[in-house]
Amino acid sequence: MNRIKDKLSISFWIWALQDMPPGGCYHDFDQQMVELKERGYNCVYCESGAGLAFDLNGHPRGPVGVVEPVPGYGRKIRQQFAVGEPGPCDYLARLLELFRAAKRHDVKIILTCFYFLHTYWYTEERVNDELFAIPHHEIYHRFAQQLSWIIDALKAEHLETQIAFAEIFNEMDGLYFVGNFGNTSHVSSDERKRFRDDHENALAWLMERHPDITFSVGTYTWAPDPDLVPRNPHVWNFHGYYMWCVYDCVEHGWISSGIGTPEMRFLRPDAPRVDDTLDLRDRLGRRVFNCISWYRRIWYYSNLNPETLPEMDRLLASTLEARQDEVRKRGMDSIHTAIAFRDKTFPNAEIVMTEGVTYCASNDLRWEENSPLYWDIVAEVVRECARLGFRGCVTRTNSGCDEPVWDITIPQVQRINRIFQETNP
């Protein structure tokens, strides 16, 4: 039986709640819902506000300070201009506002929590200190409570009908308290299974408390660690960045690993040292990023030389041309591997992909938007997702109305969403 009744064409609205700057793209939820549906989407994937809508005793927090994650850089990075100074965010009020608009426009919402991955970057340290002090093996239960209070608040206004499904955390297999990404190399199997038990118990508690709500587990990969992944979700939501490898031609592995050297010829001559970026949060007394690669990503893509952007676009496009067979195979292998993992680990769970293809960190690069080959490969993979019975699929991670290309990719995303909706298993 499908708990997800309608196939979900998903747009990624990671910072819809925190969009506080004047003139921000998410200020008018009704307008954005209209534009969303014009592009063939019927669902958004966004921050639930867990940990920020309520305090640890279940009381609404009210306004919480939103700060720029890396001062001077925040709005230079794609998807990031929607957050950061100036001012506080009442997460519960914003979430209710979002859901009221979703109900008016018949749009579904997937609730997740980015807190321990990204949202703490933007959060005042008073609140961060409280949430990071939770003992590691209590975190799943405490954030399940947070999600339950959020659902209760939605039910009080009869808005829970717009929940497609909800998960305790986004990318649970890369969180700091389970050992970050790549934890199988340094966290014992017994310890990972203990976190799995924590997660399973938290999901079971939520399911008992809210039997009418569909709950998922979200992973950053299509082949997660079976010792860590809970076996009792209604839905498995995985992320499939099968085309991100194209950026190796400029990053050379440096952003992800810190080893090697990226293509420095694309940077401004007056670009600051990367170490200056790494030190900014520390100097301001803010909690450092758990995943240090984000400092490198922010530094590199914020300091691109406008004069070299056409050359960089051409290099990336030609790299996809040269590696297209590899990329196409990687995309197909990713979803077939995911299906095999689902069938073995939780055969009754439905399957959804809410992030994927690529994440472009630059507001100014346009090779993806201008490459017919890029969109043809996305179309092939999405068609296969639909054929294999996926209940939801994102066009790509860079798919929200905070995108600088929101208005110039309408035909492309309409085509992708139409393929997903019209292709039968």
N, C-alpha and C positions, 0 to 999 in steps of 0.2 A: 504494500500500500504506500502510495506517495504521500508523505506528510507535506511536501512542497507541492501545492496543487497546480500552480502555473509555472512554466519555465521562466527563469529569471535572467533577463539581460541586464547586466550589472555595470553601474558607473561607480567609480571610486571617489568618494567624498570624504577623504580622511579627516579634514579639518573643518567640516561644516559647522561644528559647534563653536570653535574658537575664532571664527572669522570676525575679529573685532576692529580692524583698521577701517577708517572712514571710506565709504564707497566699496567695501568688500563685496565679492561676488555672491556670497551666501546670505547677504542681509535680507533679500527678498526671496524667501523660500517658495512662494507661489510662482513667481516668475521663473525660478530655476526648475521647478517641477514641470512647468509648461515646456520649457526648452529641452528638458530631459526626455520627455515623451516624444517631442518632435524628432529626436534623434534615434528613436526606437528602443530606448531604455524603459524598463518598468520597475527598476530596483536600484537602491543605492547601498553601498557598504561604507559604514562610518563608525566613528568613535561613539561608544555608549556613555562615556562620562563616569564609568565605574571608578571609585576612589575619589572623584572630584564632585560629583553631584551630591553625595552624602558623606558624612564623616563616619568614623569606624563604629559609632554608636547608633547609626541610622538616622541622624538628624540632617536635614538639608544644609549644605555648607553655605549656600548663598554665593556671592561673588568670590571667585578665586583669581589671584593675580596671574596674568599671562605675560610672560617675558620673552624677549627675542632670544632664540636658542644660542646663536653665536653672534654677538653684537657686531653690527655692520655688514653681516652676511645674509641674515635670515631671508629677506625677500628677494635676494638674488638667485636663490635656489628654487627650482621648479616645485610647485605646490606649496611653497613655504611663505609666499607673500600674504597668505590668508591668515597668518597667525603672528604673534609677537607684538610688543607694545602697540597700541597704547591703552591698556586698561584691563579691568577684571572681566571675567566671564562667569555668569551664573549657568552652570552646565545643565542643571535640571530644567530651568526655564527655557533654555535654548533647545533642549531635547524635546520638550513638550511642544514648542513652537514648530519644530521640524515635523513631528508626528501629526500635528493638526493639519499641516499643509499636505503631508503625504496622504492623509485620509481624504482630503478634499479632491485630490488628483488621482486617487487609486494607485499609489506607488507603494511598493513594499520596501522595508528597511531591514538590512542585516546589521545587527548590533555586535560589535566587537570591542575590545579594549586594547589600545596601543600604549597604555600607560608605561609599562616597564621597558618597552622598546623605544618609543619616541615621545610620548606626551609629557613625560617628566622634564624633557628639555625646555618646555614652555611654561612650566609650573613653578610658582613661587616656592622657595626652599622650605618655608614653614610647613607646607603640605607634603613636600617630598620627604622631609625628615620623618614625618609621621608614618608614611606608607612604606618607606624603605626599612623602617624599624620592625615591621612585622616579621616574626620568625619564618624562615623559609618554608617549613612544612605546614604553616598555617595560612600561607598566601592563597592557595586555591580556595579554601573554605571562606576566607574573609572576602575575597572578590566574588565568590558565588553569592554571598550575602548582599554585596553591593549590587550585583545584577538583579537579584530578587527584589530589592527595594526599588530599583528603576522600573522593573516590570509592574510592581504594585502601583507605582505612580502613573504609569500608562493605563493600567486597568481602571484606575479611579476616574479617568476621562474616557473610557471605552476606546482607547487607542491601540490596545494590544493586537487588534486585528491586522495592523499594518506590519507586525513583526514577521519577516520571512523566516528567520531563525536567529538565534543568539548564541554567542560563545563567550566563555570567561575571558580568554585572552587571544589576541592575534599572534600567530607564529609561536605557539607555546613551546616548541622545541628549540627556540633560540633565546629564551629569557635568561636574565642574569642569574636568577636563583637556581636554575637547573644546570648552570655551567656555561651559559652562552652558546652561540653557534659552535658546532664541532665538539660538543660535550662528550661524545663517545670516546674521545681520546684521553680524557682526564677525569671523568666521573664514572665510578664503578657501576656495573650492571645492577647490583643490589640497590644502590642509591637511586639510580634512574627508575627502577621499578617501584621504589618507595614513592617517588613523585608521581608515577603513573597511578598508584593507589590513591594518593591525595586527590588527583584530578578525577578519577572515576567516582570517588565518594562525593566530591563536590557536584559532579554532574547528576548523580543519583539523587542527591538532596534537592537540586533544582527541579528535576523531573517529577519528584514526589510533590513538591510545593506548587509547581505550575504544570500540571499534566496537559494543558491545552497549548503549551508553547514548545516549539521545536528547538532543540539544542544541538550545537555542533562542536567539533574540535577543529582548530585551525593550525596548519603546519606550514613551514616555509618551503618545504620541498615535497616532491611527488614520491619520494622514497624515504620516509621518516624512520626513525629508530623504533622498532616494535617494543623495546623495553621501556620506552618513555610515553608512547601514545596510548591514551585510554581506549578501552575496547567497547565502550557503551554509548557512543554518541548516536543521535538520530541522523546526523549529517557529518560527512568529512569534507572540510573546506581546505584544499591545498593550494599552494601558489606555484605557478609554472613559468619561471623566467627563462624560457628556452632560447630566446634571442639576445639576451644580455651579453652573451659571449662576443658579439660583434664589436663591442666597445673595447675589447682587448687590444685592438689595433692602435688605440691611443693611450689606454691605461697600462698595458703590459703587465697586468697583475698587481701593480703597485697599490691601487686603492684598496683592494681586498686584503692584501697580505703585507703591504709595507716593504716588499722586496722588489728590487728593480727600479726602473725610472720611467715615468710617463713621458709622453711627447711634450717636451718643454717648449717647442717652437710655436705652440698654439697659445701660449700665455702672454699676458701683457708684460712689457719690459719692466714695468715698475711693480710687478706683483710682489707682495710681502712674502716673507719666509713662511713655510707651512708650520713651523714651530710656533710662530706668533699666533696662528689660528688655534693650535692645540692649547695654548696657554690662556686664551681669552676667558673661558669660563672659570678656570682655576683662579685667575687674578680677581674675578668678581665674586669669588666665594660660592660659586654654583657647582652643583654635583657634576662630575665629569661624565661623558658618554660611556656607557658600557661597551659599545662597539666603536672602537677607535677609527675604523675605516670611514665612518661618516665625517670625521674631521677632514680627512684627506679628500673625500668626495666634495665636500662643501668648498674647501680651499681651491681645488683644481677647477671646478666648473664655475666658480664665482669669479675667477681671474682670467677667463678666456679673453684673448685679444679680438675685438670686433673685426679687425682687418683680416684675421686668419680664419674666421668662421666659414666662409665659402669653401676653403680648402679642406677644413675638417669635415664639413658635410659631404664633400666629394669622396674623401677617404672612407668614411663610414659606409656610404652607399656602395662604393666599389668593393668594400670588404664583404658586405652582404652578398653582392653578385658572385664574388669568388667562392664564398662559403655556403651558398644557398642550399646545396644538397645536404650538407652537414646540419645546417640549421633546421631544415625541413624534417630531417630524420630525428633530430633532437626533440622537436616539437611533438612529433608522432610518438616517439618512444616515451616521452614524459607522460602522456595521457594513458598509454597502454600499461606502463609500469604502475601508474596510479590505480587503474582499474584492478590490476592483479593484486596490489597491496590491499585495496578495499575488500576484494572478494575473500582474501585470506584472513584479514584482521577483524573486520566488522561487516560481514556479508549483507546484513540487512540495512546498512547505512546508505543514504543517498549521497551523491558526490557532486561537488561544486568547485569551480575555480574562481576566486574573487580577486586575485592579483596575478599578473603575468605578462609575458612576452618580453618587455623591456621596462626599465625605468630610466628615462633621460633626465639628468639633473640640470641641464641648461635650459633657461627660458628662451634662448636664441637659436639653438640648433633646429633645423627643419628637415633633415634628411629623411626621417621616418615618415613625416607627413607627405613628402613629395616623392616617395618611392613606391611605384606600383607593385614592385616585387614584395616589399614589406607587407603590404595589405593583402596580396595574394596568398602569402604564406600564412598570415593570420587567419584568412578565410578558410584555408584548407584545414588548419588545426581546429578551428571552431566547428566546422562541419563534422569533423570526426568526433569531437566532444558530444555534439548532438546525436550523432549516429550511435554512440556508445551509451546514451541514456543519461548524460549529465543533466542535472536539474537547474543548473545556473552556470553562467560563463561571463567573464569580463572581456571587453574588447581588448583592453590593455590597462596597465596601472595608470598611465597618464590619460585618464578618461573623465575627469571631473570638470565642473564649470569653472574651477580655478585655473584651468589650463589656458596658456596664452593662445592655444590653437583650437579652443572650444568652437569658435565660429567658422573655422576653415577646414575642419575634418568632418563636416556633416554628412556628405555623401559616403565617405569611407565607413563611418560607424553605423550609418543606416544600413549599408550593405551587410556588414558583419552581423548586426543584430537580426536582420531579416533571415540570414542564412541559419542562425541558431534557432530561431523560432519556427522556421518552415521545414527544417530537416528532421525527419522522424527516426526513432531508433530502428 
